Amino acid sequence: MLFDTHAHLNDEQYKDDLQEVIERAQNEGVSNMVVVGFDRPTIEKAMELAERYEFIYACIGWHPVDAIDMTEADLLWIEELSAHPKVVALGEMGLDYHWDKSPKDIQKEVFRQQIRLAKKVKLPIVIHNREATADIVEILKEEGAEEVGGIMHCFSGSPEIAKECIKMNFYISLGGPVTFKNAKKPKEVAAEVPLDKLLIETDCPYLAPHPFRGKRNEPGYVKLVAEQIAEIKGVPVEEIAEATARNAKKLFAIK
């Protein structure tokens, strides 16, 4: 019983074999997945998939890289869609200082607007963080994001930062990088974060775990993430699968 909390099955890379990818995931024991939409086209596709498959849910928001493109109408549209029973979170939102498409001040404002919306509609948030940890933590605190909590998606920070995020009512989600031989930090985080605060994800089609690194990722590979965490924690993989699925269902209010 595995729960992939962050998948982009709405990506063009699955246009030719989506059904096969979903079936492979189910054969690997993936019982649920959340498809993340982060702009108009991907949100529409995430909603479509959530409506078509009983075990797929949607997370909708605006990606920081494209913050400069978000309009007031987009935010209103996200608010309207958030009432849909299959929408379980808002995001992915946050800050990305790696790419320079959207100026930092615009990214910050769009991030704040989405946190406020999440508090209004009472949904957890999914955080994208690239090279912006200090600013993200500061904004989460200033905006009282603890009220809704959420996920530090594909967490790449230190165990100390993980603890700070957990105090703010956030789960720590690990993906493919925890399986990379040279990934010191994710392995340390996997060892230290309590099981009741951990989630697993693929972020597919990106960040495929070892031994598929560099290839297209897919939800079925979340099993490899669970296996690696189980090895690090010295517990059976079933324990990781059950705990992370239970955590996801609790956060997303899935019965």
C-alpha positions in Angstrom: 0.0 0.0 0.0 2.1 2.9 -1.3 1.0 6.5 -1.7 2.9 8.6 -4.3 2.2 12.1 -2.9 3.6 14.1 -5.8 3.4 13.0 -9.5 3.1 14.9 -12.7 1.2 12.3 -14.8 -0.2 15.4 -16.5 3.2 15.8 -18.2 3.5 15.4 -22.0 6.0 12.6 -21.4 3.1 10.3 -20.6 0.8 11.1 -23.5 1.5 7.9 -25.3 1.4 5.3 -22.5 -0.4 6.8 -19.5 -2.6 3.8 -18.9 0.3 1.4 -18.9 2.2 3.6 -16.5 -0.8 3.7 -14.1 -1.2 -0.1 -14.3 2.5 -0.7 -13.6 2.2 1.5 -10.5 -0.8 -0.5 -9.3 1.1 -3.7 -9.9 3.9 -2.4 -7.7 1.4 -1.7 -4.9 0.7 2.0 -5.4 -2.8 2.4 -4.1 -3.1 6.3 -4.4 -1.3 9.2 -6.0 -1.6 12.9 -6.1 -1.2 14.6 -9.5 0.1 18.2 -9.2 -1.0 21.0 -11.5 1.1 24.2 -11.4 -0.3 26.4 -14.3 -3.5 26.5 -16.4 -2.8 23.5 -18.7 -1.4 21.2 -16.0 -4.2 22.1 -13.5 -6.8 21.2 -16.1 -5.1 17.9 -16.8 -4.7 17.1 -13.1 -8.4 17.7 -12.6 -9.3 15.5 -15.5 -7.2 12.7 -14.2 -8.6 13.0 -10.6 -12.1 12.8 -12.1 -11.3 9.8 -14.3 -9.5 7.6 -11.7 -10.9 7.0 -8.2 -7.4 6.6 -6.6 -6.0 9.8 -8.1 -6.3 13.1 -6.4 -5.3 16.6 -7.5 -3.1 19.3 -6.0 -3.4 22.7 -7.7 -1.4 25.9 -7.5 1.1 28.1 -9.3 4.7 27.3 -9.7 7.2 30.0 -8.5 9.2 29.8 -11.8 6.0 31.0 -13.6 4.9 33.4 -10.8 5.2 36.4 -13.2 2.5 34.9 -15.4 -0.1 34.4 -12.7 -3.1 36.8 -12.8 -5.8 37.6 -10.4 -8.2 35.6 -12.5 -5.9 32.5 -12.2 -6.0 32.8 -8.4 -9.8 33.1 -8.4 -10.0 30.0 -10.7 -7.8 28.0 -8.3 -10.0 29.1 -5.4 -13.1 27.9 -7.3 -11.5 24.6 -8.2 -10.4 24.1 -4.6 -14.0 23.2 -3.6 -13.8 20.1 -5.8 -13.9 16.9 -3.6 -10.8 15.5 -5.3 -8.7 18.6 -4.7 -6.7 17.7 -1.6 -4.0 20.5 -1.4 -2.8 23.7 -3.0 0.6 23.9 -4.7 3.1 23.4 -5.7 4.0 26.8 -4.5 7.1 28.4 -3.1 10.3 30.0 -4.3 12.8 29.0 -7.0 16.0 31.0 -7.1 17.7 28.7 -9.6 15.8 30.0 -12.7 15.5 33.8 -13.2 12.2 33.9 -15.2 10.2 35.5 -12.3 11.8 38.2 -10.1 12.1 37.2 -6.4 9.7 39.9 -5.2 7.0 38.6 -7.6 7.7 35.0 -6.5 7.3 36.0 -2.8 4.0 37.9 -3.4 2.5 35.0 -5.4 3.7 32.6 -2.7 2.0 34.7 0.0 -1.2 35.0 -1.9 -1.4 31.2 -2.2 -0.8 30.6 1.5 -3.6 33.1 2.3 -5.9 31.3 -0.1 -5.0 27.9 1.5 -5.9 29.3 4.9 -9.2 30.7 3.5 -10.2 27.3 1.8 -8.6 25.2 4.6 -6.4 23.1 2.5 -2.7 22.0 3.2 0.0 23.4 0.9 2.8 21.7 -1.1 6.1 23.6 -1.0 8.6 23.9 -3.9 12.0 25.1 -2.7 15.0 25.6 -4.8 17.9 27.5 -3.3 15.6 29.6 -1.2 15.3 27.9 2.2 15.7 30.9 4.5 13.1 33.0 2.6 10.6 30.1 2.5 10.9 29.4 6.2 10.5 33.2 6.9 7.4 33.5 4.7 5.8 30.4 6.1 6.2 31.8 9.6 5.1 35.3 8.7 1.9 34.1 6.9 1.0 31.6 9.7 1.2 28.6 7.3 1.2 26.4 10.4 -2.6 26.8 10.4 -2.9 24.6 7.4 0.4 22.8 7.3 1.4 20.7 4.3 4.4 19.1 2.6 8.0 20.1 2.0 8.1 18.5 -1.4 11.2 16.6 -2.5 13.0 17.9 0.6 16.7 18.5 0.0 17.6 20.5 3.2 19.4 19.4 6.4 17.9 17.4 9.3 17.9 20.7 11.3 15.8 22.5 8.7 13.5 19.4 8.5 12.9 19.7 12.3 12.1 23.4 11.9 9.5 22.6 9.2 8.0 19.8 11.3 7.5 22.3 14.1 5.5 24.4 11.6 3.1 21.5 10.9 4.8 20.2 7.7 5.6 16.7 6.6 8.9 15.9 5.0 8.6 14.2 1.7 11.5 12.3 0.1 11.8 11.1 -3.5 14.4 9.6 -5.8 17.4 11.5 -4.5 17.4 9.5 -1.3 18.4 6.5 -3.4 21.4 8.3 -5.0 24.8 7.0 -3.8 26.1 10.5 -3.2 23.0 12.0 -1.6 24.2 12.5 2.0 21.6 15.0 3.2 18.4 13.1 2.1 19.8 9.9 3.8 20.5 11.9 7.0 17.0 13.3 6.9 15.5 9.8 6.3 17.4 8.5 9.3 16.3 11.4 11.6 12.8 12.4 10.7 10.2 10.5 12.7 8.1 8.0 10.7 4.9 9.9 11.5 6.2 13.0 9.8 7.5 11.3 6.6 6.0 11.1 3.1 7.3 9.5 -0.1 6.9 10.7 -3.7 8.4 10.4 -7.2 8.0 13.9 -8.7 7.7 11.9 -11.9 8.7 12.2 -14.7 11.7 13.9 -12.9 14.2 12.6 -10.4 14.0 8.9 -11.1 15.5 6.8 -8.3 18.5 4.5 -8.7 18.9 2.3 -10.9 16.7 4.4 -13.2 18.5 7.7 -12.6 18.4 9.9 -15.7 15.5 8.1 -17.2 11.8 8.9 -17.1 10.4 8.4 -13.6 7.0 6.9 -12.9 4.8 6.3 -9.8 5.7 2.6 -9.6 9.2 3.6 -8.7 8.0 5.1 -5.4 8.5 1.6 -4.1 12.3 2.0 -4.5 12.1 5.2 -2.4 10.3 3.3 0.4 12.8 0.4 0.2 15.8 2.8 0.6 14.2 4.6 3.6 13.4 1.2 5.1 17.0 0.2 4.8 18.2 3.4 6.4 15.8 3.1 9.3 16.3 -0.6 9.7 12.6 -1.5 9.5 10.6 -3.6 7.0 9.5 -1.8 3.8 5.9 -2.6 4.7 6.2 -0.4 7.8 7.4 2.5 5.6 4.6 2.0 3.1 1.9 1.8 5.7 3.1 4.8 7.8 3.6 7.1 4.8 0.3 6.1 3.3 -1.4 6.7 6.6 0.3 10.1 7.0 -0.7 11.1 3.4 -4.4 10.2 4.0 -4.4 12.1 7.3 -2.9 15.2 5.7 -5.1 15.1 2.6 -8.2 14.1 4.7 -8.8 11.0 2.6 -11.0 8.4 4.3 
